């Protein structure tokens, strides 16, 4: 019994599927025939110019949206690629940056902040542009299917309309066809049978006409429902593109502006660190080359020993006082400003070659003062202040070093 029931159910399922397939095939065949007749001009086609314009706008809008979606995703891919390149560059700098260099911690912090800024930039672009655009584009496949369905139902409606028209045109012909058999039967059948045959033929004709009317009504209803819905939706969808473009590009512009502003600050910070690192390098370079440079300058000046007299040996305090008294017309060392050891007179012009050197003209008098740290004094160099500066300002702030063999104690 169970097997018999299963077999019966299976048979019914096969019959239902076969029936649906036959109906679908019949619909496709009818539609194909209708389209051929319309193209040949043997059947009129229902046209809606406003709707066709809406469909044209829909197709254009879908193509433009797809292109924007593709290009925007390509832009995001480029942002991600740029982020990866920036990260590799920052990592390279961090690896090369030696611990004792100025701003090591700042460089590491800038690299980390730059990486986080790129990540935030990419994510905000996705949130503000891609998500909205994807939601916008998700509408098109469903509406496109409904437009195609509406076109199919329009063909069905035209086919049902033409069928109904053909039945109405053939009404008189059908009456003639019905009358002829009755005339023949009058000779071969009894009178009561002739009336039954005529009634049957009329009933068949009326049944076909009623079926055609019902089919036309169903086709028209389905078509008009789809048509009205799409006529309302397509213009709304067409106008929505402006709002999408405004929202998308305004959001992108704001996110991009903020990103470049923050990135500019980080770039400025990195530039400042590099500048201070260069200053650090120059200071170290100067500290290493200062002594040799001055020694070289002193040796170069010593080559002119024939014209530049050698500095006399240092004198004790009493000798210096006596010497000062002779040259300045003073009776003792009390005429020198406080903190001055003695004074010398330049025998030759000396052009300063460094920022801490004192430039002298031949004949100028210079007060010699002690170094703040004795170990800073280089051999053959003195620290002094021009007498003219002391007389004008009454201070010893404008100090500078100069080669001793360019001067003579006075």
FISETOR-263268 format. One record per residue (C-alpha): residue in three letters; z, y, x; residue number from 1. Coordinates in steps of 0.1 Angstrom, whole numbers. Example, Ala and Ser with C-alpha at 12.3 -4.5 7.8 and 13.67 -1.06 7.14 Angstrom:
BEGIN
<ALA; <78; -45; 123>; 1> <SER; <71; -11; 137>; 2> 
***
This chain:
BEGIN
<UNK; <0; 0; 0>; 1> <UNK; <10; 24; 28>; 2> <UNK; <-22; 18; 47>; 3> <UNK; <-42; 23; 15>; 4> <UNK; <-24; 56; 8>; 5> <UNK; <-30; 67; 44>; 6> <UNK; <-67; 57; 41>; 7> <UNK; <-70; 77; 8>; 8> <UNK; <-53; 108; 23>; 9> <UNK; <-75; 105; 54>; 10> <UNK; <-106; 102; 33>; 11> <UNK; <-96; 133; 13>; 12> <UNK; <-90; 153; 45>; 13> <UNK; <-124; 143; 58>; 14> <UNK; <-140; 153; 25>; 15> <UNK; <-122; 186; 24>; 16> <UNK; <-133; 194; 60>; 17> <UNK; <-168; 183; 53>; 18> <UNK; <-168; 204; 21>; 19> <UNK; <-157; 236; 40>; 20> <UNK; <-182; 230; 67>; 21> <UNK; <-210; 226; 41>; 22> <UNK; <-199; 259; 24>; 23> <UNK; <-198; 278; 57>; 24> <UNK; <-232; 265; 67>; 25> <UNK; <-246; 275; 33>; 26> <UNK; <-231; 310; 37>; 27> <UNK; <-246; 314; 72>; 28> <UNK; <-280; 302; 60>; 29> <UNK; <-279; 325; 30>; 30> <UNK; <-269; 355; 52>; 31> <UNK; <-297; 346; 77>; 32> <UNK; <-322; 345; 49>; 33> <UNK; <-310; 378; 35>; 34> <UNK; <-313; 395; 69>; 35> <UNK; <-348; 382; 74>; 36> <UNK; <-358; 395; 40>; 37> <UNK; <-343; 429; 47>; 38> <UNK; <-360; 431; 81>; 39> <UNK; <-393; 422; 65>; 40> <UNK; <-388; 449; 39>; 41> <UNK; <-388; 424; 10>; 42> <UNK; <-352; 432; 1>; 43> <UNK; <-333; 464; 1>; 44> <UNK; <-302; 469; 23>; 45> <UNK; <-270; 487; 13>; 46> <UNK; <-265; 516; 39>; 47> <UNK; <-235; 538; 44>; 48> <UNK; <-244; 566; 69>; 49> <UNK; <-209; 579; 72>; 50> <UNK; <-195; 545; 79>; 51> <UNK; <-222; 538; 105>; 52> <UNK; <-213; 570; 123>; 53> <UNK; <-176; 559; 122>; 54> <UNK; <-186; 526; 138>; 55> <UNK; <-207; 544; 164>; 56> <UNK; <-177; 565; 173>; 57> <UNK; <-155; 534; 173>; 58> <UNK; <-177; 517; 199>; 59> <UNK; <-179; 548; 220>; 60> <UNK; <-141; 552; 219>; 61> <UNK; <-135; 516; 228>; 62> <UNK; <-159; 518; 258>; 63> <UNK; <-142; 550; 270>; 64> <UNK; <-108; 536; 266>; 65> <UNK; <-117; 504; 285>; 66> <UNK; <-130; 525; 313>; 67> <UNK; <-99; 547; 314>; 68> <UNK; <-77; 516; 314>; 69> <UNK; <-97; 500; 343>; 70> <UNK; <-97; 532; 364>; 71> <UNK; <-60; 539; 358>; 72> <UNK; <-51; 504; 369>; 73> <UNK; <-73; 509; 400>; 74> <UNK; <-54; 541; 407>; 75> <UNK; <-20; 523; 404>; 76> <UNK; <-33; 497; 428>; 77> <UNK; <-42; 524; 452>; 78> <UNK; <-7; 539; 448>; 79> <UNK; <8; 505; 456>; 80> <UNK; <-15; 501; 486>; 81> <UNK; <-5; 536; 499>; 82> <UNK; <32; 527; 494>; 83> <UNK; <28; 496; 515>; 84> <UNK; <10; 516; 542>; 85> <UNK; <37; 543; 542>; 86> <UNK; <64; 517; 544>; 87> <UNK; <48; 500; 574>; 88> <UNK; <44; 534; 591>; 89> <UNK; <80; 543; 585>; 90> <UNK; <92; 509; 597>; 91> <UNK; <72; 513; 628>; 92> <UNK; <88; 547; 635>; 93> <UNK; <123; 533; 629>; 94> <UNK; <117; 504; 653>; 95> <UNK; <104; 527; 680>; 96> <UNK; <131; 553; 676>; 97> <UNK; <157; 548; 703>; 98> <UNK; <194; 550; 694>; 99> <UNK; <202; 579; 718>; 100> <UNK; <174; 601; 704>; 101> <UNK; <183; 630; 682>; 102> <UNK; <184; 622; 645>; 103> <UNK; <183; 584; 646>; 104> <UNK; <203; 581; 614>; 105> <UNK; <183; 608; 597>; 106> <UNK; <150; 590; 605>; 107> <UNK; <164; 558; 590>; 108> <UNK; <175; 576; 559>; 109> <UNK; <142; 594; 555>; 110> <UNK; <124; 560; 557>; 111> <UNK; <146; 545; 530>; 112> <UNK; <143; 575; 507>; 113> <UNK; <105; 575; 512>; 114> <UNK; <103; 539; 502>; 115> <UNK; <125; 544; 471>; 116> <UNK; <104; 575; 461>; 117> <UNK; <72; 554; 462>; 118> <UNK; <87; 527; 441>; 119> <UNK; <100; 552; 415>; 120> <UNK; <66; 570; 414>; 121> <UNK; <47; 537; 407>; 122> <UNK; <71; 526; 380>; 123> <UNK; <70; 560; 363>; 124> <UNK; <32; 559; 362>; 125> <UNK; <34; 525; 346>; 126> <UNK; <59; 536; 320>; 127> <UNK; <42; 569; 312>; 128> <UNK; <6; 559; 312>; 129> <UNK; <-2; 522; 314>; 130> <UNK; <21; 510; 286>; 131> <UNK; <9; 536; 262>; 132> <UNK; <-28; 529; 271>; 133> <UNK; <-23; 492; 267>; 134> <UNK; <-8; 497; 232>; 135> <UNK; <-37; 520; 223>; 136> <UNK; <-64; 495; 235>; 137> <UNK; <-47; 466; 217>; 138> <UNK; <-59; 480; 183>; 139> <UNK; <-96; 476; 191>; 140> <UNK; <-101; 438; 190>; 141> <UNK; <-86; 435; 155>; 142> <UNK; <-105; 464; 141>; 143> <UNK; <-137; 452; 157>; 144> <UNK; <-133; 418; 140>; 145> <UNK; <-127; 435; 107>; 146> <UNK; <-159; 456; 111>; 147> <UNK; <-178; 424; 118>; 148> <UNK; <-163; 408; 88>; 149> <UNK; <-172; 438; 67>; 150> <UNK; <-208; 435; 79>; 151> <UNK; <-209; 398; 68>; 152> <UNK; <-194; 406; 34>; 153> <UNK; <-220; 434; 30>; 154> <UNK; <-248; 408; 35>; 155> <UNK; <-231; 385; 10>; 156> <UNK; <-229; 414; -15>; 157> <UNK; <-266; 423; -10>; 158> <UNK; <-275; 386; -14>; 159> <UNK; <-255; 382; -46>; 160> <UNK; <-269; 415; -59>; 161> <UNK; <-305; 404; -52>; 162> <UNK; <-299; 370; -68>; 163> <UNK; <-285; 386; -99>; 164> <UNK; <-315; 409; -100>; 165> <UNK; <-339; 380; -97>; 166> <UNK; <-321; 362; -126>; 167> <UNK; <-324; 393; -148>; 168> <UNK; <-361; 397; -140>; 169> <UNK; <-368; 361; -147>; 170> <UNK; <-350; 361; -181>; 171> <UNK; <-381; 363; -201>; 172> <UNK; <-398; 337; -180>; 173> <UNK; <-369; 314; -186>; 174> <UNK; <-372; 318; -223>; 175> <UNK; <-409; 308; -221>; 176> <UNK; <-400; 278; -200>; 177> <UNK; <-375; 268; -226>; 178> <UNK; <-399; 273; -255>; 179> <UNK; <-427; 251; -241>; 180> <UNK; <-407; 218; -240>; 181> <UNK; <-396; 224; -275>; 182> <UNK; <-432; 227; -287>; 183> <UNK; <-440; 193; -270>; 184> <UNK; <-409; 177; -284>; 185> <UNK; <-418; 188; -319>; 186> <UNK; <-444; 161; -319>; 187> <UNK; <-424; 133; -303>; 188> <UNK; <-388; 140; -314>; 189> <UNK; <-370; 144; -347>; 190> <UNK; <-362; 179; -359>; 191> <UNK; <-324; 176; -352>; 192> <UNK; <-331; 166; -316>; 193> <UNK; <-353; 196; -309>; 194> <UNK; <-325; 221; -317>; 195> <UNK; <-301; 203; -293>; 196> <UNK; <-326; 204; -265>; 197> <UNK; <-332; 241; -269>; 198> <UNK; <-295; 249; -271>; 199> <UNK; <-290; 229; -238>; 200> <UNK; <-316; 249; -220>; 201> <UNK; <-302; 282; -232>; 202> <UNK; <-267; 271; -221>; 203> <UNK; <-279; 262; -186>; 204> <UNK; <-296; 296; -182>; 205> <UNK; <-265; 315; -194>; 206> <UNK; <-243; 295; -171>; 207> <UNK; <-265; 304; -140>; 208> <UNK; <-264; 340; -150>; 209> <UNK; <-226; 340; -155>; 210> <UNK; <-221; 323; -121>; 211> <UNK; <-243; 349; -105>; 212> <UNK; <-223; 377; -121>; 213> <UNK; <-190; 362; -110>; 214> <UNK; <-203; 357; -75>; 215> <UNK; <-216; 393; -74>; 216> <UNK; <-182; 406; -86>; 217> <UNK; <-163; 386; -60>; 218> <UNK; <-186; 397; -32>; 219> <UNK; <-185; 433; -42>; 220> <UNK; <-146; 433; -45>; 221> <UNK; <-141; 417; -10>; 222> <UNK; <-167; 441; 6>; 223> <UNK; <-153; 472; -10>; 224> <UNK; <-117; 464; 0>; 225> <UNK; <-127; 460; 36>; 226> <UNK; <-150; 490; 34>; 227> <UNK; <-123; 514; 20>; 228> <UNK; <-97; 503; 46>; 229> <UNK; <-120; 509; 75>; 230> <UNK; <-133; 542; 61>; 231> <UNK; <-96; 554; 62>; 232> <UNK; <-88; 539; 96>; 233> <UNK; <-118; 546; 117>; 234> <UNK; <-116; 585; 115>; 235> <UNK; <-78; 583; 122>; 236> <UNK; <-84; 561; 152>; 237> <UNK; <-111; 584; 165>; 238> <UNK; <-89; 615; 163>; 239> <UNK; <-60; 597; 180>; 240> <UNK; <-78; 596; 213>; 241> <UNK; <-72; 632; 220>; 242> <UNK; <-34; 628; 216>; 243> <UNK; <-35; 597; 239>; 244> <UNK; <-55; 616; 266>; 245> <UNK; <-31; 646; 264>; 246> <UNK; <1; 624; 266>; 247> <UNK; <-13; 602; 294>; 248> <UNK; <-25; 629; 317>; 249> <UNK; <4; 653; 311>; 250> <UNK; <28; 625; 319>; 251> <UNK; <9; 616; 350>; 252> <UNK; <6; 652; 361>; 253> <UNK; <44; 658; 357>; 254> <UNK; <53; 625; 376>; 255> <UNK; <28; 633; 404>; 256> <UNK; <40; 668; 408>; 257> <UNK; <76; 657; 411>; 258> <UNK; <67; 630; 435>; 259> <UNK; <48; 653; 458>; 260> <UNK; <76; 679; 456>; 261> <UNK; <102; 653; 467>; 262> <UNK; <79; 638; 493>; 263> <UNK; <73; 673; 507>; 264> <UNK; <110; 678; 512>; 265> <UNK; <113; 644; 531>; 266> <UNK; <82; 654; 552>; 267> <UNK; <99; 687; 561>; 268> <UNK; <131; 669; 570>; 269> <UNK; <111; 646; 593>; 270> <UNK; <93; 675; 608>; 271> <UNK; <126; 692; 616>; 272> <UNK; <140; 661; 632>; 273> <UNK; <109; 657; 653>; 274> <UNK; <112; 694; 664>; 275> <UNK; <149; 689; 674>; 276> <UNK; <139; 657; 693>; 277> <UNK; <113; 677; 712>; 278> <UNK; <140; 703; 720>; 279> <UNK; <163; 676; 733>; 280> <UNK; <135; 662; 755>; 281> <UNK; <128; 697; 769>; 282> <UNK; <165; 703; 777>; 283> <UNK; <167; 670; 795>; 284> <UNK; <135; 677; 813>; 285> <UNK; <147; 712; 824>; 286> <UNK; <181; 698; 836>; 287> <UNK; <162; 673; 858>; 288> <UNK; <136; 697; 871>; 289> <UNK; <156; 729; 875>; 290> <UNK; <172; 721; 909>; 291> <UNK; <140; 709; 925>; 292> <UNK; <120; 738; 910>; 293> <UNK; <145; 764; 924>; 294> <UNK; <147; 746; 957>; 295> <UNK; <109; 746; 958>; 296> <UNK; <109; 783; 950>; 297> <UNK; <134; 790; 977>; 298> <UNK; <114; 770; 1002>; 299> <UNK; <83; 788; 992>; 300> <UNK; <101; 821; 998>; 301> <UNK; <114; 808; 1031>; 302> <UNK; <78; 804; 1043>; 303> <UNK; <77; 842; 1045>; 304> <UNK; <106; 842; 1069>; 305> <UNK; <87; 865; 1092>; 306> <UNK; <88; 892; 1066>; 307> <UNK; <119; 884; 1046>; 308> <UNK; <152; 886; 1065>; 309> <UNK; <176; 858; 1061>; 310> <UNK; <208; 864; 1042>; 311> <UNK; <237; 871; 1064>; 312> <UNK; <267; 848; 1063>; 313> <UNK; <293; 854; 1037>; 314> <UNK; <318; 880; 1046>; 315> <UNK; <355; 880; 1039>; 316> <UNK; <369; 904; 1014>; 317> <UNK; <378; 930; 1040>; 318> <UNK; <344; 930; 1055>; 319> <UNK; <328; 931; 1021>; 320> <UNK; <349; 961; 1012>; 321> <UNK; <341; 979; 1044>; 322> <UNK; <304; 972; 1039>; 323> <UNK; <305; 984; 1003>; 324> <UNK; <322; 1015; 1015>; 325> <UNK; <295; 1022; 1039>; 326> <UNK; <266; 1016; 1015>; 327> <UNK; <281; 1032; 984>; 328> <UNK; <300; 1059; 1000>; 329> <UNK; <332; 1044; 986>; 330> <UNK; <364; 1041; 1006>; 331> <UNK; <373; 1005; 994>; 332> <UNK; <363; 976; 972>; 333> <UNK; <380; 992; 942>; 334> <UNK; <347; 1010; 934>; 335> <UNK; <331; 977; 923>; 336> <UNK; <334; 966; 887>; 337> <UNK; <361; 940; 880>; 338> <UNK; <348; 905; 886>; 339> <UNK; <322; 916; 911>; 340> <UNK; <323; 899; 945>; 341> <UNK; <299; 922; 963>; 342> <UNK; <265; 938; 959>; 343> <UNK; <231; 932; 974>; 344> <UNK; <199; 951; 976>; 345> <UNK; <165; 935; 968>; 346> <UNK; <141; 935; 998>; 347> <UNK; <111; 923; 978>; 348> <UNK; <100; 920; 942>; 349> <UNK; <110; 888; 925>; 350> <UNK; <94; 876; 893>; 351> <UNK; <116; 853; 872>; 352> <UNK; <101; 818; 865>; 353> <UNK; <128; 806; 842>; 354> <UNK; <149; 820; 814>; 355> <UNK; <181; 820; 834>; 356> <UNK; <167; 839; 863>; 357> <UNK; <170; 876; 872>; 358> <UNK; <139; 896; 878>; 359> <UNK; <142; 922; 906>; 360> <UNK; <122; 950; 920>; 361> <UNK; <123; 959; 957>; 362> <UNK; <152; 984; 963>; 363> <UNK; <172; 975; 932>; 364> <UNK; <210; 969; 937>; 365> <UNK; <225; 938; 922>; 366> <UNK; <262; 930; 917>; 367> <UNK; <270; 895; 927>; 368> <UNK; <294; 877; 904>; 369> <UNK; <310; 842; 907>; 370> <UNK; <295; 812; 887>; 371> <UNK; <316; 801; 857>; 372> <UNK; <314; 766; 871>; 373> <UNK; <311; 765; 909>; 374> <UNK; <293; 731; 907>; 375> <UNK; <264; 748; 888>; 376> <UNK; <255; 769; 918>; 377> <UNK; <224; 757; 937>; 378> <UNK; <221; 762; 974>; 379> <UNK; <203; 795; 983>; 380> <UNK; <209; 810; 948>; 381> <UNK; <232; 837; 936>; 382> <UNK; <244; 849; 902>; 383> <UNK; <243; 886; 896>; 384> <UNK; <239; 917; 873>; 385> <UNK; <218; 947; 881>; 386> <UNK; <237; 978; 889>; 387> <UNK; <215; 998; 866>; 388> <UNK; <226; 976; 837>; 389> <UNK; <263; 981; 846>; 390> <UNK; <258; 1019; 847>; 391> <UNK; <240; 1020; 814>; 392> <UNK; <262; 995; 794>; 393> <UNK; <294; 991; 814>; 394> <UNK; <293; 953; 810>; 395> <UNK; <282; 923; 831>; 396> <UNK; <265; 903; 803>; 397> <UNK; <229; 905; 815>; 398> <UNK; <234; 879; 842>; 399> <UNK; <208; 859; 860>; 400> <UNK; <203; 838; 891>; 401> <UNK; <181; 849; 920>; 402> <UNK; <172; 837; 955>; 403> <UNK; <196; 849; 981>; 404> <UNK; <169; 853; 1008>; 405> <UNK; <152; 880; 987>; 406> <UNK; <182; 903; 992>; 407> <UNK; <205; 918; 1017>; 408> <UNK; <241; 926; 1013>; 409> <UNK; <248; 963; 1013>; 410> 
***
